[in-house]
Amino acid sequence: MKLLISLTLSLLVTAMVNAQQPVPDKAPLELFADGETVCFIGDSITAGGYVQTLVSDYYLTRFPDRTVKFVNAGRSGDSANGSLNRLKEDVIDKNPTSVAIMFGMNDVGRGNYVSDPDEARIARQKASLTRYEEKMGELVARIRSEAGNPKLIFQTPSPFDETVQLDRDNNQPGCNEGLANCAKIVRALAKANGAPVIDYHVPMTTLNLEQQKKDPTWTIVGQDRIHPGNPGRLMMAWLFLKAQGAPALVSKTVIDAAAGKTTAADNVKVTSLKSNAGGLSFTSIESALPFPVSGVDPEILALIPVEQDLNQQTLTVKGLSDGTYELKIDETVIGKFDAKELAKGINLAQFKTTPQYQQAARVSKFNSQRRNAEAQACSLMNSRRWMQSYYKIDPDDPTALQKHIDHFEDQKSYSAVMAKRYQREWPNYQKLRQEAIEQEKAAEGARQPTAHTFTLSPVTR
């Protein structure tokens, strides 16, 4: 019954996502091409770099002959209006070929959403939406005119989870409806600019509500109701890649053991096929690596069909005698499979012990380290700009910086903590930038597939 419920929800989410895909004759979202530079501009949900890094992981492993540069132009606490002050340095100067835009969580004016809001708060809610529409339009116009008219990718805000039951007082009733109105503005802007839109708000909200019928404490977002954790990030990356029409195929190998031949080899080259004591062996070199997905509960993969939609590395062996067979890739035992399972086909991407998955995981580790260094550098720059623009201090003046830190009555407040972090870590800024470059190169250098020896041997009792 649990499997049936998961399958039903998975089909529900998939159908809902398919209904949200860009209309082909209006604004299809294409896969990124070799040589592209893609800027992701947004607030803290973008600034963490997690979603675009998952998208980058997919490109690194699925297209090892394609180099796409992903630029984190997200800043914590930012809004469409705030981004205008940093647009040149963070986006325009990067010469992007594509810009993915996602604002709303800070623009919506969360503090104005309370139970039974008075007329003044309702007026401020409406004013926030009007300002959001105005500043998003201004942002888009500047990107188009000053960045050489790159391809635009609009993203709706992810949801504020006001329906999850938590043991903390951090709810803002009505805020998610406000974000739904932001999403309407985003869709209208996308249509006006002939650009695609990726909808996070509807699918994530719908999945939340469905799961919370069974478990009121379940959330695809996080305990702060704002920032998606690993499950939400994976769902957003899946939605992004699905909207691009990203292929599921890693590789497809079909072998007729009885005839001793390969009958299908998609995105893979199979050589040296030999019968071997009731089993067989062959050499395989695939043109891609599996998409490395980690850090999420298996329940999430039952709800979000990432493997089905993005990760099909199939091996099918027909014509084997009845019985159980051990599969080894190089010297690693992957598992034992019945002849009927092998004839139907197994998805090797599900097995994290394969040499291919282990290689993909190394690529992902380098890419994660790149993300971490880049996000730290971006956060330091954000603190620097905030002190300059809001507090009007020179952060390069040690005396002024210390005086600024000392003036906070609450030394544990967010601004005080960030200022102290800036004081401590700003000397490492260029080092972090260089580390990001080096880790990016390491990821690109580690992704080329290599040949592997597959061996199927009958298991004797």
Stockholm file with secondary structure:
# STOCKHOLM 1.0

chainA/1-461         MKLLISLTLSLLVTAMVNAQQPVPDKAPLELFADGETVCFIGDSITAGGYVQTLVSDYYLTRFPDRTVKFVNAGRSGDSANGSLNRLKEDVIDKNPTSVAIMFGMNDVGRGNYVSDPDEARIARQKASLTRYEEKMGELVARIRSEAGNPKLIFQTPSPFDETVQLDRDNNQPGCNEGLANCAKIVRALAKANGAPVIDYHVPMTTLNLEQQKKDPTWTIVGQDRIHPGNPGRLMMAWLFLKAQGAPALVSKTVIDAAAGKTTAADNVKVTSLKSNAGGLSFTSIESALPFPVSGVDPEILALIPVEQDLNQQTLTVKGLSDGTYELKIDETVIGKFDAKELAKGINLAQFKTTPQYQQAARVSKFNSQRRNAEAQACSLMNSRRWMQSYYKIDPDDPTALQKHIDHFEDQKSYSAVMAKRYQREWPNYQKLRQEAIEQEKAAEGARQPTAHTFTLSPVTR
#=GR chainA/1-461 SS CHHHHHHHHHHHHHHHHHHHSCCTTTCCCCCCCTTCEEEEEESHHHHTCHHHHHHHHHHHHHCTTCCCEEEEEECTTCCHHHHTTTHHHHTGGGCCSEEEEECCTTTTCGGGCCSSCCHHHHHHHHHHHHHHHHHHHHHHHHHHHHTTSCEEEEECCCCCCCSSCCSSSCCCTTHHHHHHHHHHHHHHHHHHTTCCEECCHHHHHHHHHHHHTTCTTCCSSCTTSSSCCHHHHHHHHHHHHHHHTCCCEEEEEEEETTTTEEEEEESEEEEEEEEETTEEEEEEEESSCCCCCCSSCHHHHHHSCHHHHHCEEEEEEESCCSSEEEEEETTEEEEEEEHHHHHHCEEGGGCTTSHHHHHHHHHHHHHHHHHHHHHHHHHHHHHHHHHHHTSCCCTTCHHHHHHHHHTCSCTTSHHHHHHHHHHHHGGGHHHHHHHHHHHHHHHHHTCCCCCEEEEEEECCC
#=GC SS_cons         CHHHHHHHHHHHHHHHHHHHSCCTTTCCCCCCCTTCEEEEEESHHHHTCHHHHHHHHHHHHHCTTCCCEEEEEECTTCCHHHHTTTHHHHTGGGCCSEEEEECCTTTTCGGGCCSSCCHHHHHHHHHHHHHHHHHHHHHHHHHHHHTTSCEEEEECCCCCCCSSCCSSSCCCTTHHHHHHHHHHHHHHHHHHTTCCEECCHHHHHHHHHHHHTTCTTCCSSCTTSSSCCHHHHHHHHHHHHHHHTCCCEEEEEEEETTTTEEEEEESEEEEEEEEETTEEEEEEEESSCCCCCCSSCHHHHHHSCHHHHHCEEEEEEESCCSSEEEEEETTEEEEEEEHHHHHHCEEGGGCTTSHHHHHHHHHHHHHHHHHHHHHHHHHHHHHHHHHHHTSCCCTTCHHHHHHHHHTCSCTTSHHHHHHHHHHHHGGGHHHHHHHHHHHHHHHHHTCCCCCEEEEEEECCC
//
